[in-house]
Amino acid sequence: MSDADREAGASGPDLALYIDHADFALLVLGADGRVRFVNQEGCDLLGYPRERLIGRDWFETCIPEPDRADARLAFRRSLERGDAEAGAAETVLTGSGSLRRIAWRSRVFRDAGGAVLGAVRSGAAAPERRPRPHETSWSLPTRENFSARARLLFDSCRALVGARAGFLTVFEEGGGALILDPGAGGRDVESSLSALVGSLRAGSYPGDGAAIENDLPGSRWGQVLPSGGSALGNILIAPLLFEGSSLGLLGFAGKPKGFTGDDAALAAVFADIVALAFNDAEIYRQLVDSERRYHTLAEIAPVGIFRTDRSGDCVYVNSYWSAITGVPLEEALGKGWERALHPDDRDRVLARWSDVLGGKCEFQEEYRFLRPDGAVFWVLGSGTRETNPEGEPIGYVRTTIDITERKRDETALKMVNKKLNLLSSITRHDILNQLTVLLGSMTLLIDDVRDPDTVRMLARSMDAARTIERQILFTRDYEEIGVNAPRWFDVEETVRVAASGLPEALRILAADVGDLEVYADPLLQKVFYNLVENSLRHGGAVTRIGVSAEPSGNDLVLVFEDDGAGVPAGLKEQIFRREYYVHTGFGLFLSREILAITGIAIRETGTPGKGARFELLVPGGAFRYR
């Protein structure tokens, strides 16, 4: 651009004054990666005086050595693609030697012939965490400060290209944002600009029958159009484009000697920056709308909702959570929520929460809150990780359900069961004592009686008494089912502990299930003891007992098998019935009942003569590998 042209546009402040006072960093990199321009905000953000950056290699100067090669390669590839890593965040080395994350919005710029000259970046320090709902950040690209930023960019470009009038319009429903600058031309020029903008919005150009080139709305470059005989002179048009969509137009008029190709390229660069600012404002508006909808739903939800940042510090709780805990939002922020935990549960919950933050597990715990008024609330807390579109963790969301009434009912039920079990235990103890006396007396009698019929009757009576004894003992085992809450069991360890009560089984046992765990009633060990004992008692010459696992869709089949005599085809289901037992009590019936507590089914699928095979069908969610 000539000196005369620059003077023609010097009616406003100098370009550097506009750009240096912008509320964002502006950086121009050449295709070789050297810094061509940086504004004062950029110098402040990077911690360098301008003279130490201009002409220097950006990557050698400002990118840490471990990231340098990858960053340079990404920059080159982005120039080849023409997108210049839009929306990228970058760790930079500041002039003081510290590291800082900067979020850049970038676009390539080209010469009039379309050759890539470099990239223009606008950016700001990347926040360490997401803004909290109760905070306001004036640095965010809100729709309110978009207008001020767009005006700044518009005035800067108008001064640089030497235009005396111009316009900036954004295509929105209801008319949209519009800046008209008639310069010294007064109402006639303003009227001509307004008419021009209206025609351009309609997709035509009013002047000497000339039409806008068909590719203008999709073109990245400025277009110099004839004036059509109006007082505006030649018109310089540059579309506001973002990801292929036309957001609006940037236009200038009133340059005495007409616009050049350099002016068109420069206008296109500024149009890109305006488009980025507008898009950021739209994204922020959508974020605010989304947050508003989220908080509306959160406030009416019948559960407590608790949100944290990436480090686990609280950033939000809803009204329900505050009602349960007695802790308002302002006091719950950061680590403040921890004071709501009951002292007896605090260490356990915080240790579990630490494991969640370390990525070791998901959060699901039952614990208590102690309110300031002394009231105690039992809750079920469940949590999951929040991620950004790239899959990176940005925080956590926990729901808190009040289970106080359920806990009271459970406590009352446990008390009733305890009393019933105590009554059953006392009654069983007394009956067994009397059976011992009865069996002892009949044993003495059978030794003294000589009449064969009487001996047979006494033997039958003793068998009946022993059957009663086994049935009474079964009630002791059966009443223990479901008394204690299910939990996770290491399968291989549980099998080996169960088999340790039968030393001959340990020599022939082969458990190959890796680090498998199943969720089951605490009597799971008795299930495996019954299966091992069943193999030894009924399998004949058993030389191998094996335990293995195999997938079945979303479920798991846990296999217990031996190489013994097997189970006759007609008895495969009967052996699990209460009324069926052969010298073993109710072991398999009891095993099925124990497994059913957590939805595990059991069946026998072995081949008679080749061995027994018991399949434990474990549903999805009731098994895991450590």
Secondary structure, DSSP 8 states (H G I E B T S, - for coil): --HHHHHHTTTS--HHHHHHTSSSEEEEEETTSBEEEE-HHHHHHHT--GGGTTTSBHHHHHS-HHHHHHHHHHHHHHHHHT-TTTT-EEEEE-TTS-EEEEEEEEEEEE-TT--EEEEEEEEEE--SS---TT---TTS--HHHHHHHHHHHHHHHHHHHT-SEEEEEE--TTS--EEEE-GGGHHHHHHHHHHHHHHHHHT---STT----TTGGG-SS-EEE--TTSTT-SEEEEEEEETTEEEEEEEEE--TT---HHHHHHHHHHHHHHHHHHHHHHHHHHHHHHHHHHHHHHHH-SSEEEEEETTS-EEEE-HHHHHHHS--HHHHTBTGGGGGB-HHHHHHHHHHHHHHHTTS--EEEEEEEE-TTS-EEEEEEEEEEEE-TTS-EEEEEEEEEE-HHHHHHHHHHHHHHHHHHHHHHHHHHHHHHHHHHHHHHHHHHHHH---HHHHHHHHHHHHHHHHHHHHHHHHHHHTTTTTS--EEEEHHHHHHHHHTTSHHHHTTEEEE-TTEEEEE-TTHHHHHHHHHHHHHHHSSS---EEEEEEEETTEEEEEEEESSS---GGGTTGGGSTT--SSSTTHHHHHHHHHHTTT-EEEE--BTTTB-EEEEEE-TTSEEE-
